[in-house]
Amino acid sequence: MMSFGIVDRAIYFVIKTLNMKVSVPNIINCSQLLPAFRALPGNADKGAEDLYRFLTTPSGERDAFLKRNGRCSFQYQNNITIPVYDPS
């Protein structure tokens, strides 16, 4: 189970209070994540296609990976919150 910091909890509270929907993450320059992806156990020989499959499949492991390897900001459109990850 992932632990959440105080900022994460505050954002979660606002999203729930306003009844906002959360979209799939938007990942900027996701090819920059390939070295970090290959550093995961068992991924040394994985390629870009494996990375994209990993990033497009919702999981706790993906969420933890993105949290470790990128800065997250949020965009808001109508009633939708879009997490935006930037690995640079």
C-alpha positions as CSV (number, residue, x, y, z in Angstrom):
1,M,0.0,0.0,0.0
2,M,1.3,3.4,-0.9
3,S,1.7,6.1,1.7
4,F,0.5,9.6,0.9
5,G,2.1,12.8,2.0
6,I,0.1,15.7,3.4
7,V,-0.1,17.4,0.0
8,D,-1.4,14.2,-1.6
9,R,-4.0,13.9,1.1
10,A,-5.1,17.5,0.6
11,I,-5.4,17.1,-3.2
12,Y,-7.4,13.9,-2.7
13,F,-9.7,15.6,-0.2
14,V,-10.4,18.5,-2.7
15,I,-11.0,16.0,-5.5
16,K,-13.5,14.0,-3.4
17,T,-15.2,17.1,-2.0
18,L,-15.8,18.6,-5.4
19,N,-16.8,15.2,-6.8
20,M,-14.2,15.4,-9.5
21,K,-13.2,12.6,-11.8
22,V,-9.5,11.7,-12.1
23,S,-8.3,10.8,-15.6
24,V,-5.4,8.5,-16.6
25,P,-2.0,10.2,-16.1
26,N,-0.5,12.3,-18.8
27,I,3.2,11.6,-19.0
28,I,5.4,14.1,-20.7
29,N,8.6,12.8,-22.4
30,C,7.9,9.3,-21.2
31,S,10.8,7.9,-23.2
32,Q,13.0,9.5,-20.5
33,L,11.6,6.9,-18.1
34,L,13.1,4.0,-20.0
35,P,16.4,3.9,-18.0
36,A,14.5,3.9,-14.7
37,F,12.1,1.2,-16.1
38,R,15.1,-1.0,-17.1
39,A,16.5,-0.6,-13.6
40,L,13.5,-2.4,-12.1
41,P,14.2,-6.1,-11.3
42,G,13.8,-8.3,-14.3
43,N,13.5,-5.4,-16.8
44,A,17.2,-5.0,-18.0
45,D,16.4,-6.2,-21.5
46,K,13.0,-4.4,-21.8
47,G,12.3,-1.9,-24.6
48,A,10.1,1.1,-25.2
49,E,7.0,-1.0,-26.1
50,D,7.3,-2.8,-22.7
51,L,7.5,0.6,-21.0
52,Y,4.4,1.9,-22.8
53,R,2.5,-1.2,-21.8
54,F,3.6,-0.8,-18.2
55,L,2.6,2.9,-18.2
56,T,-0.8,2.3,-19.8
57,T,-1.8,-0.5,-17.4
58,P,-3.2,0.8,-14.1
59,S,-1.4,-0.6,-11.0
60,G,0.0,0.3,-7.7
61,E,3.4,-0.5,-9.1
62,R,3.0,2.0,-11.9
63,D,1.8,4.7,-9.5
64,A,4.8,4.1,-7.2
65,F,7.1,4.2,-10.3
66,L,5.7,7.5,-11.5
67,K,5.9,9.0,-8.1
68,R,9.6,8.0,-7.7
69,N,10.6,9.1,-11.2
70,G,8.8,12.3,-12.0
71,R,7.3,15.4,-10.7
72,C,3.5,15.5,-10.7
73,S,1.3,18.5,-11.3
74,F,-2.4,18.6,-12.0
75,Q,-4.5,20.1,-14.8
76,Y,-8.2,20.7,-14.4
77,Q,-10.7,20.6,-17.2
78,N,-14.4,20.9,-16.4
79,N,-14.9,18.3,-13.6
80,I,-11.9,16.2,-14.5
81,T,-8.5,16.2,-12.7
82,I,-5.5,15.2,-14.9
83,P,-2.3,14.2,-13.2
84,V,0.7,15.3,-15.3
85,Y,4.0,13.6,-14.7
86,D,7.3,15.0,-16.0
87,P,10.4,12.9,-15.6
88,S,12.8,15.6,-16.5
